[in-house]
Amino acid sequence: MCLGGKGGLRDAASSASASATEAAPAAVIWCVGTQFHESVWYPMPTLREQGRPSVLSNRRVVELLLLILFGGWEPAHAMPAFPLHTQGAFIVDSEGHRVRLNGFSWYGADSTDYVVGGLQAQRLSTLVREIKGLGFNIVRLPWSNELYEHNPVVGKYALTANPDMEGERALEVMDEVVAALREAGIMVILDNHTSDAEWCCKNDGNNLWYNDRYPESSWIRDWKGMAKRYANNPMVIGADVRNEPRISATWGGNSATDWHAAAERAGNAVLSANPSMLIFVEGIDYALDLSRVTALPVRLKKANRVVYEAHDYSFDHHGLTDYTSYVKDITPKWGYLATGPNPTPLWIGEFGTCNTAKTCITSTLPSDNGFWFNFLAMYVKQQHLDWAYWSINGTEATGAGRSYGKAESYGVLDSAWSGPSSSELTQRLKSLMSNVKRSQRPATDRGSKPRKRWIDLARLREALFFDKATSPCLP
C-alpha cells in the first residue's frame, strides 16, 4: 500500500529538502506502528512524476501522520482486487467486494478524428486530473473497426495541446490515454462503437455489428486484437462488444440479424485473448430492449463475465407524466433485470442530458429534459445501479451534423476542457455516485466500510524514496 490524497505525499515530496537517511527512521516507525484504512489508495507512479527522489524529512513525515490521524485529509476509494467478475446482481472483485462503475464515455476515437476529444485543448495529464477530480472511476472508450484496421496518423489539429504526440498513429495515442487513466486509478471499458469511423447512430450502415466493409470475421479479429493489446493492464476491465445494435437487429431468430448469438461469439473471442475481461452486452433497438434476456440469456464459455447494458435518454420516452409512468415504461424493457426475482448485473452504459440550462437537470415541465432526468436519477439511486454518462467531452468531434471544436451541449466539461460545463449537472452526477448496495448483496462493498491492514513497509519505503531517474532504492 502507498498513501495519497488531497495534497498527500506527492506535494510533500516535491517540497522536501532533507536527506533520505534523515527521513528513513520516521518512515520505519510510521510503517511499524500505524494502521490505516484500505480505502486509501493512490497509484505509485504519481509519486514519481517529479523525476527526482521523493524524500521527506522527519518533521514532514510527522506532520503528514498527524494530518492523517486528526483530519484535513481525504482518502481515495479502495482499488479493486483484480480481475473482476459478476456475482448475482453485482460486479465484484476477486475478494468478493462489490465494485461500482460510475463514469462516462470519452468519445472521439470512434470518429474520423481517430482520437479522444480534448487533446487539442489540454495536456493529457491535465484532462485526466480533471476526470479524477470529479470523482469518476471508469471511462467507456469508444473506438471503430476502421481505427483498428487502418491505424492512421492522428491529425495535428486534434493534438494541438500535446505536440509530443504529433506524428503518432491512433493506437499509439490510445495506448497513452489508457496508460494515463491507469496511472490515475481510473478503469477502462473498451467500446466497439461503430465499424466505419463516424458519428453514431442512425440508419447509417453501422446498424449491426458488421457491414460490407467490415464483416463479422473482421469484427471478431479486431476484438481479439484489442483484448490482447491490453491484456497486461488489469484496469482495462471490460469489452462493450457493440454499441446500440438497431433497426434490423434481433435477439434470436435469423442468424444474419441475431445479436444475441453474435454477442456470444464476440464475448468468447475476447475471453480467449483476455480471460479477465467483463463482457458488456447491449440490448437491441439502440440498447433500449433487453426484454428477451430471461428467455434467451447470453451464455459464455467462461462463467460470471456477462453484464447487460441499457441506454436511456429523454427522447426515448413519450408521454411521461410522473415517476410511476417512467418505471412502467422501462421495467419490461430492461428495468426488470434489476428489480425482478433474480437480479442480473445491469449497467446504464449511456444516458445524458443537456448542459445549457438548469431545466436540463431538473424540471417539473414534461417538455424539459430535466423532467425525465429527475426520474432516471431517482431510479439509479433507488436501484443502486452503476452507470456511464454521455459524455465527458467539452467539444464535439468530427461527424455528420457535428462541428469539430463546437461546444458539446451534452458534455460534463466546458468548451475549454478546463472545468465543469454546469455545476448543477456535476453535483447531480456526484449524488449518483453515493448509491449504496442493492438487496441480496455481497458481504462487503468497496467504498462503504473500509477494512484495515498494516502498511507494507517495503512498498511505502519504495513510494517515499524510489527515484525514477536514477533508480536507487534508498535505505
C-alpha positions as CSV (number, residue, x, y, z in Angstrom):
1,M,0.0,0.0,0.0
2,C,1.1,3.6,-0.6
3,L,-0.5,6.7,0.7
4,G,-2.0,9.7,-1.1
5,G,-4.9,12.0,-1.0
6,K,-5.7,15.7,-1.2
7,G,-2.3,17.2,-1.3
8,G,-0.9,14.0,0.1
9,L,2.7,12.7,-0.1
10,R,3.2,13.9,-3.7
11,D,3.0,17.5,-2.7
12,A,5.2,16.9,0.4
13,A,7.7,15.0,-1.7
14,S,8.1,17.9,-4.1
15,S,8.9,20.3,-1.3
16,A,11.2,18.0,0.7
17,S,14.8,19.0,1.2
18,A,16.1,16.6,3.8
19,S,18.3,13.6,3.0
20,A,16.9,10.0,2.7
21,T,19.0,9.0,5.6
22,E,17.3,11.6,7.8
23,A,13.8,10.5,6.6
24,A,14.2,6.8,7.0
25,P,13.8,6.3,10.8
26,A,10.5,8.2,10.9
27,A,9.2,6.3,8.0
28,V,10.1,3.0,9.6
29,I,8.3,3.9,12.9
30,W,5.3,5.0,10.9
31,C,5.1,1.7,9.0
32,V,5.6,-0.5,12.0
33,G,3.2,1.3,14.4
34,T,0.3,2.5,12.3
35,Q,-2.8,1.0,10.8
36,F,-4.8,2.7,8.0
37,H,-7.9,2.2,6.0
38,E,-7.6,0.1,2.9
39,S,-9.9,2.6,1.2
40,V,-6.8,4.8,0.9
41,W,-5.2,4.2,-2.5
42,Y,-3.1,6.3,-4.8
43,P,-1.2,4.8,-7.8
44,M,2.5,4.8,-7.1
45,P,3.6,6.3,-10.4
46,T,2.1,9.7,-9.4
47,L,4.6,9.8,-6.6
48,R,7.4,9.7,-9.1
49,E,6.3,12.2,-11.7
50,Q,8.8,14.7,-10.5
51,G,11.6,12.6,-11.8
52,R,13.6,13.1,-8.6
53,P,13.8,11.4,-5.2
54,S,10.6,11.6,-3.2
55,V,12.3,12.4,0.1
56,L,10.6,13.5,3.3
57,S,12.1,15.0,6.4
58,N,11.3,13.6,9.8
59,R,9.3,16.7,10.6
60,R,7.3,16.5,7.4
61,V,6.5,12.8,7.9
62,V,5.2,13.6,11.4
63,E,3.2,16.4,10.1
64,L,1.6,14.1,7.5
65,L,0.9,11.5,10.1
66,L,-0.8,14.0,12.4
67,L,-2.8,15.3,9.4
68,I,-4.0,11.8,8.6
69,L,-4.8,10.9,12.2
70,F,-6.6,14.2,13.1
71,G,-8.3,15.4,10.0
72,G,-8.0,17.5,6.9
73,W,-7.0,14.6,4.6
74,E,-9.4,12.9,2.2
75,P,-8.7,9.3,1.3
76,A,-9.5,7.9,-2.1
77,H,-11.6,4.8,-2.6
78,A,-10.0,1.4,-2.5
79,M,-8.9,-0.1,-5.7
80,P,-10.5,-3.4,-6.5
81,A,-8.6,-6.7,-6.3
82,F,-8.4,-7.6,-10.0
83,P,-9.7,-9.3,-12.0
84,L,-13.4,-8.5,-11.7
85,H,-16.3,-10.9,-12.3
86,T,-20.1,-11.0,-11.7
87,Q,-21.8,-12.4,-8.6
88,G,-25.6,-12.4,-8.5
89,A,-26.7,-8.8,-9.3
90,F,-23.2,-7.3,-8.9
91,I,-19.8,-6.7,-10.3
92,V,-17.3,-7.8,-7.7
93,D,-13.6,-8.1,-7.4
94,S,-11.5,-11.2,-6.8
95,E,-12.1,-10.9,-3.0
96,G,-15.9,-10.7,-3.4
97,H,-16.3,-6.9,-2.7
98,R,-18.8,-5.1,-4.9
99,V,-17.2,-2.7,-7.4
100,R,-19.3,0.2,-8.5
101,L,-18.8,1.6,-12.0
102,N,-19.6,5.4,-12.1
103,G,-18.1,7.1,-15.1
104,F,-18.7,8.4,-18.6
105,S,-17.9,8.0,-22.3
106,W,-15.0,9.8,-23.7
107,Y,-15.6,9.9,-27.4
108,G,-13.6,10.9,-30.5
109,A,-11.6,7.8,-31.3
110,D,-14.7,6.4,-32.9
111,S,-14.9,9.4,-35.3
112,T,-12.6,10.4,-38.2
113,D,-10.5,12.3,-35.7
114,Y,-9.3,8.8,-34.5
115,V,-8.5,10.2,-31.1
116,V,-10.3,11.2,-27.9
117,G,-11.5,14.7,-27.8
118,G,-9.7,17.4,-25.7
119,L,-6.1,16.8,-26.7
120,Q,-6.4,19.9,-28.8
121,A,-7.2,21.9,-25.8
122,Q,-5.4,20.5,-22.8
123,R,-2.5,18.3,-21.9
124,L,-3.5,14.6,-21.4
125,S,-2.3,14.7,-17.8
126,T,-4.5,17.8,-17.2
127,L,-7.5,16.1,-18.7
128,V,-7.0,13.0,-16.5
129,R,-6.7,15.2,-13.4
130,E,-10.0,16.9,-14.3
131,I,-11.6,13.5,-14.6
132,K,-10.2,12.2,-11.4
133,G,-11.1,15.4,-9.5
134,L,-14.7,14.9,-10.5
135,G,-14.8,11.5,-8.8
136,F,-15.3,9.3,-11.8
137,N,-13.7,5.8,-11.7
138,I,-14.4,4.4,-15.1
139,V,-14.1,5.5,-18.7
140,R,-16.1,4.0,-21.6
141,L,-13.7,4.4,-24.5
142,P,-15.4,4.2,-28.0
143,W,-13.4,3.0,-31.0
144,S,-14.1,1.9,-34.5
145,N,-13.0,-1.0,-36.6
146,E,-11.7,1.5,-39.1
147,L,-9.4,2.9,-36.5
148,Y,-8.1,-0.5,-35.5
149,E,-7.5,-1.9,-39.0
150,H,-6.1,1.3,-40.7
151,N,-4.5,2.9,-37.6
152,P,-4.0,6.3,-39.3
153,V,-1.7,9.0,-38.1
154,V,-3.7,11.4,-36.0
155,G,-4.1,14.9,-37.4
156,K,-2.1,17.7,-35.8
157,Y,-5.3,19.7,-35.3
158,A,-6.5,17.1,-32.8
159,L,-3.3,17.2,-30.8
160,T,-2.5,20.9,-30.5
161,A,-2.0,20.9,-26.7
162,N,0.0,17.7,-26.9
163,P,2.7,18.4,-29.5
164,D,4.8,15.4,-28.3
165,M,2.1,13.2,-29.8
166,E,2.3,14.6,-33.2
167,G,3.1,12.0,-35.9
168,E,1.8,9.2,-33.7
169,R,-0.8,6.7,-35.0
170,A,-4.3,6.3,-33.5
171,L,-3.5,3.2,-31.5
172,E,-0.3,4.7,-30.1
173,V,-2.3,7.7,-28.8
174,M,-5.0,5.4,-27.4
175,D,-2.3,3.5,-25.6
176,E,-1.1,6.7,-23.9
177,V,-4.7,7.6,-22.9
178,V,-5.3,4.2,-21.4
179,A,-1.9,4.4,-19.6
180,A,-2.7,7.8,-18.2
181,L,-6.0,6.6,-16.9
182,R,-4.4,3.6,-15.3
183,E,-1.9,5.7,-13.6
184,A,-4.7,7.8,-12.1
185,G,-6.5,4.7,-10.9
186,I,-9.4,5.0,-13.5
187,M,-10.7,1.8,-15.1
188,V,-11.5,1.5,-18.8
189,I,-14.2,-0.3,-20.8
190,L,-13.4,-0.6,-24.5
191,D,-16.5,0.2,-26.6
192,N,-16.7,-1.0,-30.2
193,H,-18.9,1.9,-31.2
194,T,-19.0,1.7,-35.0
195,S,-17.5,-0.2,-37.9
196,D,-16.8,2.9,-40.0
197,A,-15.3,5.9,-38.2
198,E,-18.2,8.3,-37.9
199,W,-20.7,9.9,-35.5
200,C,-23.2,7.4,-34.3
201,C,-26.1,6.5,-34.5
202,K,-28.7,6.5,-37.3
203,N,-29.6,4.2,-40.2
204,D,-26.0,4.7,-41.3
205,G,-24.7,1.3,-42.5
206,N,-23.5,0.5,-39.0
207,N,-26.8,-0.8,-37.6
208,L,-25.5,-4.3,-37.0
209,W,-22.1,-5.5,-35.7
210,Y,-20.9,-5.9,-39.3
211,N,-21.2,-4.4,-42.8
212,D,-19.8,-5.0,-46.3
213,R,-16.5,-3.2,-45.4
214,Y,-16.1,-4.8,-42.0
215,P,-17.6,-8.3,-42.0
216,E,-18.2,-10.3,-38.8
217,S,-14.8,-12.0,-39.2
218,S,-13.1,-8.6,-39.0
219,W,-15.1,-7.6,-36.0
220,I,-14.1,-10.8,-34.2
221,R,-10.5,-10.5,-35.2
222,D,-10.3,-6.8,-34.2
223,W,-11.8,-7.6,-30.8
224,K,-9.3,-10.3,-30.2
225,G,-6.5,-7.9,-31.1
226,M,-7.8,-5.1,-28.8
227,A,-8.3,-7.6,-25.9
228,K,-4.8,-8.9,-26.3
229,R,-3.3,-5.4,-26.7
230,Y,-4.4,-4.5,-23.1
231,A,-4.3,-8.0,-21.6
232,N,-1.5,-6.9,-19.2
233,N,-3.4,-3.9,-18.0
234,P,-5.8,-5.0,-15.2
235,M,-7.5,-1.6,-15.3
236,V,-8.9,-2.4,-18.7
237,I,-11.8,-4.3,-17.2
238,G,-14.3,-4.8,-20.0
239,A,-15.4,-5.1,-23.6
240,D,-18.6,-3.4,-24.6
241,V,-18.8,-5.6,-27.7
242,R,-21.1,-3.4,-29.8
243,N,-22.8,-0.1,-29.4
244,E,-26.6,0.1,-30.0
245,P,-27.5,-2.7,-32.4
246,R,-30.6,-1.4,-34.1
247,I,-33.2,-1.3,-36.8
248,S,-32.8,-4.9,-38.1
249,A,-31.1,-6.4,-35.1
250,T,-32.9,-9.1,-33.3
251,W,-32.5,-11.1,-30.1
252,G,-32.5,-14.6,-31.5
253,G,-34.0,-15.6,-34.9
254,N,-32.3,-15.1,-38.2
255,S,-28.6,-15.6,-37.9
256,A,-27.9,-12.6,-40.1
257,T,-29.6,-10.3,-37.5
258,D,-29.3,-12.3,-34.3
259,W,-27.4,-10.0,-32.0
260,H,-27.7,-12.5,-29.1
261,A,-25.7,-15.2,-30.9
262,A,-23.2,-12.6,-32.2
263,A,-22.6,-11.3,-28.7
264,E,-21.8,-14.8,-27.5
265,R,-19.3,-15.3,-30.4
266,A,-17.6,-12.0,-29.7
267,G,-17.6,-12.5,-25.9
268,N,-15.9,-15.9,-26.3
269,A,-13.4,-14.5,-28.7
270,V,-12.5,-11.6,-26.3
271,L,-12.1,-14.0,-23.4
272,S,-9.9,-16.3,-25.4
273,A,-7.5,-13.4,-25.7
274,N,-8.0,-11.9,-22.3
275,P,-9.9,-14.1,-19.8
276,S,-10.0,-11.4,-17.2
277,M,-12.4,-9.0,-19.0
278,L,-16.1,-8.5,-18.4
279,I,-18.3,-8.7,-21.4
280,F,-20.9,-5.9,-21.7
281,V,-23.8,-6.8,-23.9
282,E,-26.2,-4.1,-25.0
283,G,-29.9,-4.5,-25.9
284,I,-31.3,-4.2,-29.4
285,D,-33.2,-1.2,-30.6
286,Y,-30.5,1.3,-29.7
287,A,-29.8,-0.6,-26.4
288,L,-33.3,0.1,-25.2
289,D,-34.6,-3.5,-25.4
290,L,-33.3,-6.4,-23.2
291,S,-36.8,-7.9,-22.8
292,R,-35.8,-11.4,-24.0
293,V,-32.8,-11.9,-21.7
294,T,-34.8,-14.1,-19.3
295,A,-35.9,-16.4,-22.1
296,L,-32.6,-16.3,-24.0
297,P,-29.7,-15.2,-21.8
298,V,-26.1,-14.7,-23.1
299,R,-24.0,-17.7,-22.1
300,L,-20.3,-17.7,-22.5
301,K,-17.7,-20.4,-22.1
302,K,-16.3,-18.6,-19.1
303,A,-18.9,-18.1,-16.4
304,N,-19.6,-14.9,-14.4
305,R,-18.5,-12.5,-17.1
306,V,-21.7,-11.0,-18.6
307,V,-23.0,-7.6,-17.8
308,Y,-26.2,-6.4,-19.6
309,E,-26.2,-2.8,-20.7
310,A,-29.1,-0.4,-21.3
311,H,-29.1,3.2,-22.7
312,D,-31.6,5.8,-21.7
313,Y,-32.3,9.4,-23.0
314,S,-35.2,11.7,-22.7
315,F,-36.1,11.3,-26.4
316,D,-36.5,7.5,-25.8
317,H,-39.7,8.2,-23.9
318,H,-43.1,9.7,-24.8
319,G,-46.0,10.7,-22.6
320,L,-44.2,10.5,-19.3
321,T,-46.3,12.1,-16.5
322,D,-44.6,11.1,-13.3
323,Y,-42.0,8.6,-11.9
324,T,-44.5,5.8,-11.9
325,S,-45.0,6.2,-15.6
326,Y,-41.3,6.1,-16.2
327,V,-40.8,2.9,-14.2
328,K,-43.7,1.4,-16.1
329,D,-42.1,2.2,-19.4
330,I,-38.6,0.8,-18.6
331,T,-39.5,-2.2,-16.5
332,P,-40.5,-4.6,-19.3
333,K,-37.6,-3.4,-21.5
334,W,-34.7,-3.6,-19.1
335,G,-35.7,-2.5,-15.6
336,Y,-36.8,-6.0,-14.6
337,L,-33.2,-7.1,-14.7
338,A,-32.6,-5.0,-11.6
339,T,-36.0,-5.4,-9.9
340,G,-37.1,-8.9,-10.7
341,P,-36.8,-12.0,-8.5
342,N,-33.4,-12.9,-10.0
343,P,-31.5,-9.6,-10.3
344,T,-28.8,-9.6,-13.0
345,P,-25.8,-7.3,-13.4
346,L,-27.1,-4.3,-15.2
347,W,-25.1,-1.2,-16.3
348,I,-26.7,2.0,-17.7
349,G,-23.9,2.4,-20.2
350,E,-25.3,5.7,-21.7
351,F,-27.6,8.4,-20.5
352,G,-27.2,12.2,-20.8
353,T,-28.9,15.5,-20.8
354,C,-28.2,19.0,-22.0
355,N,-25.9,21.3,-20.0
356,T,-27.2,24.6,-21.4
357,A,-29.9,25.4,-18.7
358,K,-30.9,24.4,-15.2
359,T,-34.0,22.9,-16.7
360,C,-31.8,20.3,-18.4
361,I,-31.0,18.9,-14.9
362,T,-34.3,19.2,-13.1
363,S,-37.8,20.5,-14.1
364,T,-41.5,19.9,-13.5
365,L,-42.3,20.5,-17.2
366,P,-42.5,17.4,-19.4
367,S,-41.1,19.4,-22.3
368,D,-37.7,19.8,-20.4
369,N,-35.0,17.2,-20.3
370,G,-34.8,17.7,-16.6
371,F,-38.3,16.2,-16.2
372,W,-37.1,12.8,-17.5
373,F,-33.7,13.3,-15.8
374,N,-35.3,13.5,-12.4
375,F,-36.9,10.1,-12.9
376,L,-33.7,8.5,-14.3
377,A,-31.6,9.8,-11.4
378,M,-34.2,8.6,-8.9
379,Y,-34.3,5.2,-10.4
380,V,-30.5,4.8,-10.5
381,K,-30.3,5.8,-6.8
382,Q,-33.2,3.6,-5.7
383,Q,-31.9,0.6,-7.6
384,H,-28.3,1.4,-6.8
385,L,-27.2,0.9,-10.4
386,D,-23.9,1.5,-12.0
387,W,-23.6,3.9,-14.9
388,A,-21.7,5.8,-17.5
389,Y,-22.7,9.3,-18.5
390,W,-22.6,10.5,-22.1
391,S,-20.3,12.3,-22.2
392,I,-17.2,14.0,-20.6
393,N,-16.4,15.9,-23.8
394,G,-16.3,19.6,-23.8
395,T,-16.4,20.0,-27.6
396,E,-17.8,18.0,-30.5
397,A,-15.8,15.6,-32.6
398,T,-15.9,15.5,-36.4
399,G,-19.0,13.8,-37.8
400,A,-22.3,14.1,-39.6
401,G,-24.2,17.1,-38.2
402,R,-21.3,17.9,-35.9
403,S,-18.7,20.7,-36.0
404,Y,-15.3,19.9,-34.6
405,G,-14.5,22.2,-31.7
406,K,-18.0,23.4,-31.1
407,A,-19.2,23.3,-27.5
408,E,-20.7,19.9,-26.7
409,S,-24.2,20.5,-25.3
410,Y,-24.2,17.1,-23.6
411,G,-20.8,17.3,-22.1
412,V,-19.6,17.4,-18.4
413,L,-16.6,19.6,-19.2
414,D,-16.7,23.1,-20.6
415,S,-15.6,24.0,-24.1
416,A,-12.1,24.8,-22.9
417,W,-11.9,21.3,-21.2
418,S,-10.8,23.1,-18.1
419,G,-13.7,22.6,-15.7
420,P,-17.4,21.6,-15.4
421,S,-19.8,22.9,-18.0
422,S,-22.6,23.0,-15.5
423,S,-22.2,23.0,-11.7
424,E,-25.8,21.6,-11.4
425,L,-25.0,18.7,-13.7
426,T,-21.8,17.9,-11.9
427,Q,-23.5,17.9,-8.5
428,R,-26.3,15.7,-9.7
429,L,-23.8,13.2,-11.1
430,K,-21.9,13.2,-7.8
431,S,-25.1,12.5,-6.0
432,L,-25.5,9.3,-8.1
433,M,-22.1,8.1,-7.0
434,S,-23.2,7.9,-3.4
435,N,-25.5,5.0,-4.0
436,V,-25.4,2.0,-1.7
437,K,-25.9,-1.7,-2.1
438,R,-28.9,-3.4,-3.6
439,S,-30.6,-6.2,-1.8
440,Q,-29.0,-9.7,-2.0
441,R,-25.7,-8.0,-1.8
442,P,-22.2,-9.4,-1.3
443,A,-20.9,-9.2,2.3
444,T,-18.7,-6.2,1.7
445,D,-19.0,-3.2,-0.7
446,R,-16.0,-1.3,-2.0
447,G,-16.5,2.3,-0.9
448,S,-18.6,1.6,2.2
449,K,-16.9,0.4,5.4
450,P,-13.2,0.3,4.8
451,R,-11.1,-2.5,6.2
452,K,-7.8,-2.0,8.0
453,R,-4.5,-3.6,7.1
454,W,-0.9,-3.0,8.2
455,I,1.0,-0.7,5.9
456,D,3.5,-2.7,3.9
457,L,6.9,-1.3,4.9
458,A,8.8,-2.2,1.7
459,R,6.1,-0.7,-0.6
460,L,5.8,2.5,1.5
461,R,9.6,3.0,1.6
462,E,9.7,2.4,-2.2
463,A,7.0,5.0,-2.7
464,L,8.8,7.5,-0.5
465,F,12.4,7.0,-1.6
466,F,12.5,5.5,-5.1
467,D,14.0,7.8,-7.7
468,K,12.6,7.2,-11.2
469,A,15.5,8.9,-12.9
470,T,18.4,7.2,-11.1
471,S,16.7,4.1,-9.8
472,P,18.2,3.8,-6.3
473,C,16.1,2.4,-3.6
474,L,17.5,4.3,-0.6
475,P,17.7,2.7,2.8
